[in-house]
Amino acid sequence: MKIAGTCASVFALAVLAPVSVHAQDAQDGAVADDGAIIVTAQRRAEAQVDVPISITNLSSEALATASVQQLADIGKVTPALRFDFAGGFFQPTIRGIGTAVTTSGGGGNVGIYIDGFYSPNPLAADFDLISVNSIQVLKGPQGTLFGRNTTGGAILVTTREPSTSGNAFEGRVRYGRYNEATAEAFANYVISDRVALSLEGQYRRGDGWQRDISNNDKRVGDYENWSFRIGLKAELTDTVDVLLRYKHGQVDDPSTMLASSLDTADFGLGAPFGGVPGTYTTAKNRIASGSVPEVFRSNTDVVQGTIRADLGFADLTSYSQYRSENSLMSQDLDYSGLDLFQIGLPNLNETWSQELLLTSKAGPKLQWTGGLFYFQNTDTYITYVNNAGNAPDQRIRLGGSSTTVRSYAAFLDATYEITPQFFLTAGARYSIDKIVDAYWNRQFVVTEEPVPDISNNKLTPRVVLRYKPTDRTSIYASFTKGYKAAISDVGGSCQIPDTNYTCNRVKPEDINAYEVGFKYEDRGISFEAAAFYYDYKNLQVSIFRTGTAEIVNAATSEIYGLEGALHYKVTPAFQINAGASYVHARYKRFNDAPVYVRCAELGEEAAETCAANGISFVVAPTTLNDVTMQRTPEFTGFIGARYEADLGGGQLALSGNLFYSSSFFFGPSGIQFKQGSYETLALRAQWSAPDDRFHVAVFGDNVTNSRYLTQAQYSSFGIGANWSKPTTYGLEFGVAF
């Protein structure tokens, strides 16, 4: 039987019995003494069965089973979650809620939090996972507890902290196809009975898997990434501890820049001017690059301080953060060897944030969480024409823009036990968002043109009624509100002469979400099911009016569906995970939707005009009704299994994960650039020594060799296609002592 047929059958069963992946390892701190899974989705430690939010909870063991190396890989074990890119911009989507907008001060619709700290930069969000304990994916708007830009949900990454329990070292090396090599290490050193130090690092390199037909079929795509983090934890008193961390990381990986021309059924080949033989390719393993190489490089420094204090009546946590993230992109936007237009895009991103979180003690009938939040992000883009090269003396200044976003918020969320079976949760967050010191640069000059400040206030409430018929069962109904903050369109409408350089005021997106759910957890079974309905307004979209992309509120949407997953411990040695989702996501009305049309299809006169301006495609603004939302497959599902057996005095673990996605559209209008259904399979076999001091493993990823689009890049010069990596496999060796 074909893999796709098998996956479809598994998916159909999973839809009938949905819920989230189970955190399986007690040492990860995700399992309580009574076996309950513990999560922090409501900013305090609680049993997952008692939290009225759809959650996918992934332990370090579950991540290894699915060959998860980077944050984007968790989409293989999380129903209704996609990770897409636009060039180097990382854009997650949950249940159809995501964004294709890339601009200064824009940001995504899914909040990413690492150890409690907000990470807002879409150019640095897809990171390598080092010493991860667990990842929680919260689905649905999280505007009350997590704030701005969490209309789709939030992803919470928790990593290991320094510990005074003893000195320790863990390390592993991997080597696989395409000369890919990885080395990772984590060391913990006890300085005293109250102070501990940790040091961790990672190095990854590999050869690219694509070849350039414009350069004698030379291999392209070599990458080299590395990072390290140092942490110091001190227990100042019996009730106060401090954790200080510094991380530095560097990325040199052009893979998201390397695109072939898209051969699309929408209007034909996506090559410039219909395609000049030998200057383009539609092959999945080939590109046709110009004379200037594509690059993506980033340099990140992060300083974080966490203070925890037991105040007697409540616990106080302070999160203080500084982030400096600078990146450089250089991309051929015609996806050919013609050197029509290569854009250079440096980005300078600086973030300051401070949060104070106060949580009640466990026990009383009233449980609550409150806090104050401050956030400031300065995001500066500089654009160049890089047709002559990437060096500073070769590029031509094209323009640029910058914004400084400031956000102030106060929130309170409380759950009251009305009876032992009925619970009421209510909360609200009041936010003030400001855009200040914004400016744009006139083309070919460095002159900064200031833009008026913007200020918006937003209240995002939440109400939940939960019924608990048994200690291991919950039924809930919830209403939550979320929003994506306003944008100053400094990169678009501000720079259009035809509008007298008037900037669009792009209002916040707004979503009202309703959800009912059921949770059960007992005797080796963890089960969740949820049905949801979203009313989604003022979608921020990028459209073309006068040849320049501008951002407007141009769409309203309706989303509803079912989802969930199941974890079943069949025997102590055999476990199964399964999950699935159905998402019906439609633009109810999309004004001036960007529909791409080949110039040649508009007649001889239009084709000549396009050629004179050096472009191959134009956008025909079209009003659409009841069409699918972009990058939203109706069905996604996975099934994973793990089997353990004694072998040679040690333990053999066999595991695998099969993921399926139905078809969807990459185009911003939701009707163009289709990707058909596909499936991927990850396999792993690991033998661990009796004392767990070392292990050896063999692994394979995408062993079905499914070739599917990971990006469809659209511009006026060409339509580009990025394809999934072919099958990869390799060996791993790890030590721990």
C-alpha positions in Angstrom: 0.0 0.0 0.0 1.3 3.5 -0.8 2.5 5.7 2.0 -0.1 8.4 1.1 -2.9 6.0 1.4 -1.7 4.6 4.7 -1.3 8.2 6.1 -4.8 9.1 5.0 -6.3 6.1 6.8 -4.3 7.0 10.0 -5.4 10.6 9.7 -9.0 9.7 9.4 -8.8 7.6 12.6 -6.9 10.4 14.4 -9.6 12.9 13.5 -12.1 10.8 15.4 -9.7 10.6 18.4 -7.7 13.8 18.5 -5.2 15.4 21.1 -1.6 16.6 21.8 1.7 14.9 21.9 2.5 13.8 25.4 5.6 14.9 27.4 7.1 11.5 28.2 10.1 12.0 30.3 9.8 12.8 34.0 13.3 14.2 34.1 12.2 17.0 31.8 10.1 18.4 34.6 6.9 17.9 32.5 5.3 15.1 34.7 4.1 15.4 38.2 4.4 12.8 41.0 0.9 11.5 40.2 1.7 11.1 36.5 -0.1 14.2 35.3 1.5 16.2 32.5 2.5 19.7 33.8 2.4 22.8 31.5 2.8 26.5 31.9 0.3 27.7 29.3 -1.4 30.0 31.8 1.9 31.4 33.1 1.8 29.0 36.1 2.5 25.3 36.5 -0.7 23.2 36.1 -1.8 19.8 35.0 -2.4 19.9 31.3 -5.8 18.3 31.7 -6.9 21.3 33.8 -5.8 24.0 31.3 -8.6 25.0 28.9 -6.4 25.7 25.9 -5.5 23.4 23.0 -1.8 22.5 23.7 0.7 20.4 21.9 3.4 19.5 24.5 6.6 18.1 23.1 9.3 16.5 25.3 13.0 16.3 24.4 12.3 12.6 23.7 9.4 13.4 21.3 11.6 15.9 19.5 14.4 13.3 19.0 11.9 10.7 17.7 10.7 13.1 14.9 14.3 14.2 14.0 13.5 17.8 15.1 16.7 19.9 14.8 15.3 23.4 14.4 12.2 25.1 15.6 10.5 24.8 12.2 10.7 21.0 12.4 8.1 20.8 15.1 5.4 21.3 12.4 5.9 17.5 11.8 4.4 16.7 15.2 2.0 19.6 15.7 -1.4 19.5 13.8 -2.5 22.8 12.2 0.9 24.4 12.6 3.0 25.4 9.5 6.3 27.1 9.3 7.0 29.0 6.1 9.6 31.5 4.9 9.5 34.6 2.7 13.2 34.8 1.7 14.9 34.7 5.1 11.7 35.8 7.0 10.4 33.0 9.3 6.5 33.0 9.3 4.6 30.5 11.5 0.9 29.9 10.9 -1.5 28.2 13.4 -5.0 27.2 12.2 -4.7 29.5 9.2 -3.6 32.6 11.2 -0.2 33.8 9.9 1.2 36.6 7.8 3.0 37.2 4.6 3.8 40.8 5.5 7.5 41.6 6.0 8.1 45.2 7.0 9.7 47.3 9.7 7.7 46.9 12.8 5.5 44.2 11.3 6.2 40.9 13.1 4.3 37.6 12.9 1.0 36.4 14.3 2.5 33.7 16.5 4.5 34.7 19.6 7.7 32.9 20.3 8.9 32.8 23.9 12.2 31.2 24.9 12.4 30.6 28.7 9.8 33.2 29.3 11.3 35.8 27.0 9.6 37.2 23.9 11.6 36.8 20.6 10.0 39.1 18.0 12.4 39.1 15.1 11.1 37.0 12.1 14.7 37.0 10.7 16.1 35.2 13.7 13.2 33.1 14.9 14.0 29.7 13.4 16.9 28.7 15.6 18.7 25.5 16.4 17.4 23.7 19.5 20.0 23.2 22.2 19.4 21.6 25.6 15.6 21.8 25.1 13.4 20.3 27.9 10.1 20.9 26.2 8.1 22.9 23.7 4.5 23.9 24.2 2.4 25.1 21.3 -0.6 27.0 22.4 -3.3 27.3 19.8 -5.8 30.1 19.4 -5.4 33.7 20.4 -3.3 34.3 23.6 -3.9 38.0 23.8 -4.7 38.0 27.6 -1.6 36.2 28.9 0.9 36.8 26.1 -0.2 40.0 24.4 0.4 41.6 21.1 1.0 39.5 17.9 -0.4 36.3 19.3 -3.5 36.1 17.3 -2.6 32.6 16.1 -1.1 31.4 19.3 2.2 31.1 21.1 5.2 28.8 21.1 6.9 28.3 24.5 10.4 26.9 24.4 11.9 25.7 27.8 15.6 24.9 28.0 17.8 23.4 30.8 19.1 25.7 33.5 22.3 25.5 35.6 21.7 23.1 38.6 23.4 22.6 41.9 22.4 18.9 41.9 25.8 17.9 40.5 28.4 18.3 37.8 27.4 16.9 34.4 28.3 16.8 30.8 26.3 15.8 27.8 27.4 15.9 24.2 26.6 14.4 20.8 27.9 14.5 17.3 26.0 13.7 14.1 27.2 13.1 10.5 24.9 12.6 7.6 24.2 12.9 3.9 25.4 16.1 2.1 28.4 16.2 4.4 26.2 17.5 7.2 28.0 17.5 10.6 26.7 18.7 14.0 28.4 18.9 17.3 26.5 19.8 20.5 27.5 19.9 24.2 26.0 21.0 27.5 28.1 21.2 30.7 26.9 21.9 34.2 29.4 22.9 37.0 28.6 23.3 40.6 30.5 26.2 42.1 28.9 25.9 45.6 25.8 24.5 47.2 23.9 27.7 46.0 25.7 28.6 42.7 26.0 26.7 39.4 27.3 27.5 36.0 26.3 26.0 32.6 28.0 26.3 29.2 26.4 25.0 26.0 27.3 25.2 22.4 26.4 24.0 18.9 28.2 23.8 15.6 26.4 22.8 12.3 27.8 22.7 8.8 26.9 21.1 5.6 27.2 21.1 1.8 24.2 22.3 -0.2 22.1 19.8 -2.1 21.4 22.1 -5.1 23.5 22.9 -8.2 23.7 26.1 -10.3 23.1 25.5 -14.0 24.6 29.0 -14.7 27.9 28.0 -13.2 28.9 24.6 -14.7 26.4 22.8 -12.4 28.5 23.9 -9.4 27.2 22.8 -6.0 25.6 25.7 -4.0 24.1 26.1 -0.5 27.0 25.4 1.8 26.1 26.5 5.4 27.9 27.0 8.7 26.1 28.0 11.9 27.3 28.1 15.4 26.2 29.4 18.8 27.1 29.2 22.5 25.3 30.2 25.7 26.6 30.6 29.2 24.4 30.6 32.3 24.9 31.4 36.0 22.3 30.6 38.6 22.6 31.7 42.2 20.3 31.0 45.1 20.7 34.3 47.0 18.4 33.2 49.8 16.1 30.3 50.5 13.4 32.3 48.7 15.2 34.3 46.0 17.3 33.0 43.1 18.8 34.8 40.0 19.6 33.3 36.6 21.8 35.3 34.2 22.4 34.2 30.6 24.4 35.4 27.6 24.0 33.8 24.1 25.9 34.5 20.9 25.0 33.0 17.6 26.1 33.3 14.0 24.4 31.9 10.9 25.7 31.7 7.3 23.1 29.7 5.4 21.8 30.8 2.0 19.4 27.9 1.6 16.2 30.0 1.9 17.6 32.3 -0.8 18.2 29.6 -3.4 15.1 29.3 -5.7 14.4 27.9 -9.1 11.7 29.2 -11.3 8.2 28.0 -10.5 6.4 26.1 -13.2 2.9 26.9 -12.0 -0.5 25.8 -13.3 -1.9 29.3 -12.5 -0.4 31.1 -15.5 2.5 29.0 -16.7 6.2 29.2 -16.2 7.4 31.7 -13.6 10.6 32.5 -15.4 11.4 36.1 -16.5 10.1 37.2 -19.9 8.8 33.7 -20.6 12.2 32.1 -20.1 15.4 32.4 -22.1 16.8 28.9 -22.6 19.7 28.1 -20.4 19.0 31.0 -17.9 16.3 29.3 -15.8 15.4 25.9 -14.4 12.3 24.4 -12.8 14.2 21.4 -11.5 13.9 20.7 -7.8 17.7 20.2 -7.3 18.8 23.0 -9.5 18.9 26.8 -9.6 19.9 29.4 -12.2 21.8 32.1 -10.3 23.2 35.4 -11.6 26.8 36.5 -11.3 26.3 37.6 -7.6 25.9 34.9 -5.0 22.8 34.7 -2.7 23.6 35.0 1.0 21.9 35.0 4.3 24.0 35.8 7.4 23.0 36.8 10.9 24.8 37.7 14.1 22.8 37.6 17.4 23.7 38.6 20.9 21.2 38.0 23.8 21.5 39.0 27.4 18.8 37.8 29.9 18.2 38.0 33.6 15.5 36.1 35.5 14.8 36.7 39.2 12.4 34.5 41.1 11.2 35.3 44.6 8.8 33.6 47.0 6.8 36.3 48.6 4.8 34.0 50.8 1.4 34.8 49.4 2.6 34.6 45.8 5.6 33.9 43.5 7.2 36.8 41.7 9.3 36.4 38.5 11.1 39.2 36.7 12.2 38.8 33.1 14.8 41.4 31.8 16.1 41.1 28.2 18.3 42.7 25.6 18.6 41.4 22.1 20.8 42.6 19.2 20.1 40.8 15.9 21.7 41.9 12.7 21.3 40.1 9.4 22.1 40.5 5.8 20.2 39.1 2.8 21.2 39.2 -0.8 18.7 37.6 -3.2 18.2 37.2 -6.9 14.5 38.2 -7.4 14.3 37.1 -11.0 15.5 33.6 -10.1 17.5 33.3 -13.3 21.0 33.9 -14.6 20.0 37.2 -16.3 21.1 39.6 -13.5 17.9 41.6 -13.8 17.6 42.5 -10.1 19.5 41.3 -7.0 18.3 42.9 -3.8 20.5 43.5 -0.8 18.6 43.8 2.5 20.6 44.4 5.8 18.4 44.4 8.9 19.3 45.9 12.2 17.1 44.8 15.1 17.4 45.8 18.7 15.0 44.7 21.5 14.6 45.6 25.1 11.9 44.0 27.3 10.9 43.8 30.9 8.1 41.7 32.5 7.0 41.3 36.1 4.9 38.2 36.7 3.0 37.5 39.9 1.3 34.1 40.4 -0.7 32.7 43.3 0.2 29.7 45.4 -1.3 26.3 44.7 -4.2 25.2 46.9 -6.8 28.0 47.4 -10.0 28.0 45.3 -8.9 31.2 43.6 -5.8 30.8 41.4 -4.5 33.9 39.6 -1.8 35.4 37.5 -1.0 39.0 37.0 1.7 41.1 35.5 3.2 44.2 33.9 5.0 44.1 30.5 7.2 46.6 28.7 8.7 46.0 25.2 10.7 48.2 22.8 11.9 47.1 19.4 13.8 49.1 16.9 13.8 47.5 13.4 15.7 49.1 10.6 15.9 47.9 7.0 18.3 49.2 4.4 17.8 48.2 0.7 20.5 48.0 -2.0 20.7 47.0 -5.6 23.4 44.3 -5.5 23.6 43.5 -9.3 27.3 44.3 -9.3 28.1 42.5 -6.0 27.5 42.2 -2.3 30.5 44.2 -1.1 29.9 47.7 0.2 31.7 49.4 -2.7 29.7 47.3 -5.3 26.1 47.9 -4.2 23.9 50.9 -4.9 21.7 52.4 -2.1 18.0 51.9 -3.0 16.2 53.0 0.1 15.2 51.9 3.6 13.0 52.4 6.5 12.9 52.1 10.3 10.4 52.0 13.2 10.6 51.9 17.0 7.8 50.0 18.6 7.0 50.4 22.3 4.4 48.4 24.1 3.1 48.7 27.7 0.7 46.2 29.1 -1.0 45.1 32.4 -2.9 41.9 32.7 -4.8 39.8 35.3 -6.2 36.3 34.8 -7.9 34.2 37.5 -9.6 30.9 37.9 -12.2 30.3 40.7 -13.4 26.9 41.8 -17.2 27.4 42.1 -17.6 23.7 43.1 -15.2 20.8 42.9 -16.6 20.2 39.4 -17.1 23.8 38.0 -14.5 26.4 37.4 -14.7 29.9 36.0 -11.8 31.7 34.4 -11.8 35.4 33.5 -9.0 37.7 32.6 -8.1 40.8 30.6 -5.0 42.6 29.3 -4.8 46.3 28.6 -2.1 47.2 26.1 -0.8 50.5 24.7 1.2 50.2 21.5 3.2 53.1 20.1 5.2 53.5 16.9 7.7 56.3 17.3 10.8 57.7 15.5 9.7 56.1 12.2 11.2 57.2 8.9 11.8 56.1 5.3 14.6 56.9 2.9 14.0 58.4 -0.6 15.4 56.2 -3.4 19.1 56.4 -4.0 19.7 58.8 -1.1 20.2 58.4 2.6 17.9 61.3 3.6 15.5 60.2 6.4 11.9 61.2 5.9 10.1 61.2 9.3 6.7 59.7 9.8 4.0 60.7 12.4 3.9 58.6 15.5 1.1 56.1 16.0 -0.6 55.1 19.3 -3.3 52.4 19.8 -5.0 51.0 22.9 -6.4 47.5 23.1 -8.3 45.4 25.6 -8.1 41.6 25.1 -10.4 39.7 27.5 -10.8 35.9 28.1 -13.6 34.0 29.7 -13.7 30.2 30.2 -16.2 27.8 31.9 -14.8 24.4 32.7 -16.5 21.3 34.0 -14.4 18.5 35.6 -16.5 15.3 36.0 -13.4 13.4 37.3 -9.9 14.2 38.4 -8.6 13.1 35.0 -11.2 14.7 32.8 -12.1 18.3 31.7 -14.7 19.8 29.4 -14.4 23.5 28.6 -15.9 26.3 26.6 -13.9 29.5 26.0 -14.0 33.0 24.5 -10.7 34.7 23.8 -9.7 37.9 22.0 -6.4 38.6 20.3 -4.8 41.2 18.1 -1.9 41.9 15.9 -0.5 45.4 16.5 -0.9 48.4 14.1 1.8 49.0 11.5 3.3 52.2 10.0 3.8 51.4 6.3 7.2 53.0 6.1 8.4 50.4 3.6 5.5 50.8 1.2 2.8 53.6 0.8 5.1 56.2 2.4 7.4 55.9 -0.6 4.8 56.2 -3.4 4.9 59.6 -5.2 1.4 59.1 -6.6 0.0 59.3 -3.1 2.1 62.3 -2.3 4.1 60.1 0.1 1.2 59.6 2.4 1.5 56.7 4.7 -1.2 54.1 5.2 -2.5 53.8 8.8 -2.7 50.0 9.1 -5.1 49.2 11.9 -4.5 46.2 14.3 -5.9 42.9 13.2 -8.7 41.7 15.5 -9.9 38.2 16.2 -12.7 36.7 18.4 -12.2 33.1 19.1 -14.6 30.5 20.5 -13.6 27.0 21.4 -15.0 23.9 23.1 -12.8 21.1 24.2 -12.5 17.8 26.0 -9.4 16.5 27.8 -8.7 13.1 29.4 -5.6 11.7 30.9 -5.3 8.4 32.9 -3.6 5.0 32.8 -1.2 5.6 30.0 -3.7 7.5 27.8 -3.7 11.2 27.1 -6.5 12.5 24.9 -7.8 15.9 23.8 -10.4 17.1 21.3 -11.3 20.7 20.4 -13.7 22.5 18.0 -13.1 26.2 17.3 -14.6 29.1 15.4 -12.7 32.4 14.7 -14.1 35.7 13.5 -11.0 37.4 12.0 -11.1 41.1 10.9 -8.8 43.8 9.5 -6.2 41.4 8.1 -3.0 43.2 7.3 -2.0 42.3 3.7 0.5 43.4 1.1 -0.9 44.6 -2.2 0.4 46.4 -5.3 -1.3 49.6 -6.5 1.4 51.7 -8.3 4.2 49.2 -8.7 5.2 49.3 -5.0 4.0 46.9 -2.4 2.0 48.6 0.3 0.2 47.3 3.4 -3.5 47.8 4.0 -6.4 46.2 6.0 -8.0 44.5 3.1 -9.6 41.2 4.2 -11.9 39.6 6.6 -11.9 35.8 7.3 -13.8 33.0 8.9 -12.1 30.0 10.3 -13.5 26.9 12.0 -12.4 23.3 12.5 -11.6 20.3 14.7 -8.3 19.0 16.0 -6.5 17.1 18.6 -4.2 14.2 19.3 -3.8 10.9 21.2 -0.9 9.5 23.3 -1.3 5.8 24.2 1.2 3.8 26.2 0.2 0.4 24.9 2.7 -1.4 27.0 5.6 -0.1 29.1 7.8 -0.6 26.1 5.5 0.6 23.3 4.0 4.0 22.9 1.9 5.6 20.1 1.3 9.3 19.3 -1.3 10.5 16.8 -2.7 13.9 15.9 -4.8 15.5 13.3 -6.7 18.7 12.4 -9.3 19.9 10.0 -9.2 23.7 9.3 -11.8 25.4 7.1 -10.2 28.8 6.6 -11.7 31.3 4.1 -11.3 34.9 3.2 -14.9 36.1 3.4 -14.0 39.2 1.4 -10.6 40.2 0.1 -10.5 43.7 -1.4 -7.8 44.3 -4.0 -6.4 40.8 -3.6 -3.0 40.5 -5.3 -3.4 38.2 -8.2 -0.2 37.7 -10.3 -0.5 37.9 -14.1 2.2 37.4 -16.8 2.7 40.6 -18.8 2.6 38.6 -22.0 -1.0 37.6 -21.2 -2.1 41.3 -21.1 -1.4 42.0 -24.8 1.5 43.2 -26.9 1.4 46.8 -25.6 1.4 45.8 -21.9 4.2 43.3 -22.6 6.3 46.0 -24.2 5.7 48.3 -21.3 6.7 45.6 -18.8 9.9 44.9 -20.8 10.8 48.6 -20.8 10.5 48.6 -17.0 12.4 45.3 -16.7 9.5 43.3 -15.1 7.8 40.1 -16.2 4.7 40.1 -14.0 2.1 42.5 -12.8 -0.4 42.3 -10.0 -4.0 42.6 -10.9 -5.9 43.8 -7.8 -9.0 41.6 -7.6 -11.9 41.5 -5.1 -12.4 37.9 -4.0 -15.1 36.3 -1.9 -15.1 33.0 -0.1 -11.6 31.8 -1.2 -9.1 29.7 0.7 -6.6 31.5 3.0 -3.0 31.2 2.0 -0.7 28.5 3.4 -3.6 26.7 5.2 -4.1 23.0 4.4 -7.5 21.7 5.4 -6.0 18.5 6.8 -2.8 17.8 8.6 -2.0 14.8 10.7 0.8 12.6 12.1 1.4 9.3 13.7 4.5 8.4 15.7 5.5 5.3 17.6 8.4 4.2 19.9 9.3 0.7 20.9 12.0 -0.2 23.4 13.7 -3.6 24.1 16.6 -4.9 26.0 19.6 -5.7 23.8 23.2 -6.6 24.7 22.8 -5.4 28.3 21.6 -2.0 27.1 18.4 -0.7 25.5 17.3 -0.5 21.9 14.7 2.1 21.0 13.0 2.1 17.5 10.9 5.2 16.7 9.3 6.9 13.7 7.0 9.7 12.8 4.8 10.0 9.7 3.4 13.4 8.8 0.7 14.3 6.2 -0.5 17.5 4.7 -3.3 18.1 2.3 -3.0 20.7 -0.5 -2.9 24.4 -0.1 -1.9 27.7 -1.9 1.2 29.8 -1.3 -0.1 32.8 -3.1 -1.2 35.8 -1.0 -4.6 35.8 -2.5 -5.2 32.1 -1.6 -5.9 31.0 -5.1 -2.4 30.8 -6.7 0.8 28.7 -6.5 -0.7 25.4 -5.3 1.2 22.8 -3.4 -0.4 19.3 -3.6 -0.7 16.9 -0.7 2.4 15.3 0.6 3.8 13.2 3.4 7.2 12.8 5.2 8.6 10.0 7.3 11.3 10.2 9.9 12.9 7.0 11.4 15.4 6.5 14.2 17.1 3.5 15.8 19.1 4.1 19.0 21.1 1.8 21.3 21.9 3.1 24.8 24.5 1.6 27.1 23.2 0.1 30.4 24.3 3.1 32.5 23.1 5.6 29.8 26.7 6.9 29.6 26.7 6.8 25.8 24.4 6.0 22.9 24.7 5.4 19.1 21.9 6.0 16.7 21.1 5.8 13.0 18.5 8.2 11.6 16.7 9.1 8.4 14.5 12.1 7.6 12.1 12.5 4.7 12.9 8.9 3.9 9.9 8.9 1.5 11.9 11.5 -0.5 8.8 13.7 -0.8 9.6 16.8 -2.9 7.3 19.7 -2.0 7.4 23.5 -2.1 8.7 25.1 1.1 8.3 28.6 -0.4 6.8 30.3 -3.4 8.5 33.6 -3.8 6.7 36.2 -5.9 7.9 39.5 -7.3 7.5 41.5 -10.5 10.7 40.0 -12.0 9.9 36.3 -11.5 8.2 33.6 -9.5 10.6 31.5 -7.4 10.3 28.0 -6.0 12.1 26.6 -2.9 11.9 22.8 -2.6 12.2 20.4 0.4 15.5 18.8 1.0 15.8 15.2 -0.4 16.1 12.2 1.9 18.8 12.6 4.5 20.3 10.0 6.8 23.2 9.6 9.1 24.8 8.4 12.4 24.8 9.9 15.8 27.0 9.3 18.9 26.3 10.8 22.3 27.9 10.7 25.8 26.6 11.7 29.2 28.3 11.7 32.6 
